[in-house]
Amino acid sequence: MNKFKIIMILVLIALFVSACSNPSYDQAMQQGISHLADENYHKASVHFEQAQREKPKSTEASAYYTQANEMNKALQYHASDQYIAALSSLDEVISVPNGLQTLHNEASRLRDSIEEEQELQEEVKDEIKDIRAILETGNAALAKDRIETLTALDRQQQELNRYEEEIDELRSLISSLDSLYVESKDTEEYPEKESDARKEKEKEKEKEKKAQNTKAPDYLHYHNERFGYSFSYPSSLTMSSPPTNGDGSTWSNGDFELVAYGAYRVDDAMAIHDYYEQERQEIADIAYERQKDNWFVLSYVQKGVVTYEKFYLGPSHYVTFIITYPSSASDQYDPVTTHIANNFDPNL
């Protein structure tokens, strides 16, 4: 909060004290403005609403309540990446007659920031799409240059964090292409390896043929009403009857199974690392693992079954999904797992 905002707030407090004759109204308005100074818009809206009850005809109380309430909603929408809803709430803050100019300015600043964030996100998504297209041509060197250029841009670091898993996957594909290139060079230098290289090439062609014959699945959308999380899943999966508490469900086709659910936190003292370590202790050999500020991923193979688990921790509850399928069907289900993981929205 800059000095200008503080001065404006002090002036407004003085005006309210001198202009109003209802002590309860005065107090509610002053408390609301005090919370605005702390940028606690929810508490500010509560006090402005109380002031409205004390003076139903007060245009100031009505205007300030609308601004604080919409500002609070905008921040919540922004935190959950609901950009359109956030911008709509900010427009309400800006357009309120008789509203506070400081909130008008803050809403305008945040609106510009969100629009820039949207633009950057589209740039990152387009660049990742282009890199995938380059990889399909087999040009690992160009793909590597493009991904290094993308990750080196400071202005896009926040957006890149959203696509960290996808970028790691692209780097893995680039590494695989580099390895194939080295093997190809070895074959040229050592003709005795040509026979083995030819066999490997035939295997790759067979895999490509099988992939071409496998139709990409259609996806359906699921949204959990109780906890708000959502994701897309293959239409070939059958959804089981959800439990009565509405925390989630199970989707399966016999080989591939997806379980998703949410639950309220029992111990608020447990941090994401505690949940992470608790889960790791039960797994013997972990193939892939990653932990961030509010989520972790564990992937492993046991008795011929691949398990992929992702866990999100929020202030009041957590959301998780677990995918299992035979390791022999990895070619078919690895892309499906990646699709679900990339499109899963925990709404925390």
Steps between C-alpha positions, in 0.01 A plus 500: 500500500671825389498833686234645272256225591571543872445878478172447311380256764584738785315782325196280448501397865503863604210575267297211634558605862391856433213428262324209664287501811449124541786360715440139387506611138816706557675210667403248230619733223830573675563130562423424135746764382761373746474152345530652154834646609608143583354379168269265690203552271284229650504652849457845349186388316358352823531835678365700206201266488448568870515873428232452233271344760558800727431746217316328215499817291874565527642510147855485638440180698331339202776601260783395731334166573463425129860594432645299789281197430580494127869557569503201735324286237745615233798388708341161564421451132852604405653254749309215333588622146139600421614803304170595335315501832784697665495766229122528526522564876775758449281680245231519770751659742603757241148593390341551845365860533618689811763233564848544643753619243773297670304177437425614147875542439589170664240314294630662181856399586397141574293487181803599292709239682248220435470590132879487469500167684243363256709617206814337641316176565383487140856568383635212709226262381562592136877455541457157662268402214763613246773304680288186488450551127877538454562179693261316270733590211793348691694827528622464859760778469245764399254381766774523761588856396135604511438354846817658641396837355154460651625415851759779495240778477465655846164660420347155447637320806172505691310359205770238438442363850150395390647289220801359683394138457429548131836672445677215683322258268620696194858494629472123545379461139788716377745283694351188344538646151861593575568140606352367177722741306813374682402139427457592134850651487644188666344285230667709230840465665461131586329308217477188716226679698292561190301180539399586857413854397279368221315277745447791736373710211254230406378488859449875500303479176284228654435722802409794276264280302336378819468858625339610174247220531415608854239774492555785745232481771214745529488676836214591731506770770442434871445768767471416868230714659623456859868593463497675161775302328458395136675306223447324165494121469462255207142432399585127496519501882191413703432709807404310817217619720649782711491476882224681684741762636577614144878512544582334166467176306676223303525462122612176335496286186642182652869580433523870571363639828475861618407590858448868595378643829530787745497512879520757776828534687501331840834639618567860388859469626585249226678668208531373142839344583342298783239350266773442241730310738208305645409375154861429394559269798246255362670466159806283441627619160389839373545560126412870504436749780470875536386733779402868478346759734150347508520172304705189440513219243603137549521239224615140538457146369411207728414147388455610141266790586584866438375744766493877453386709798471878528405675825398867546484669843278802565430714810195299609511177300701290259428345160668196347472269202657156447534323166591133457545281190708199385861588415459293183246761381723802563508599133123531506445655843805721560360773269159474669662545841692804375177651360311456829791638705538808277126576506433431869383815679505462883323837550694576818 
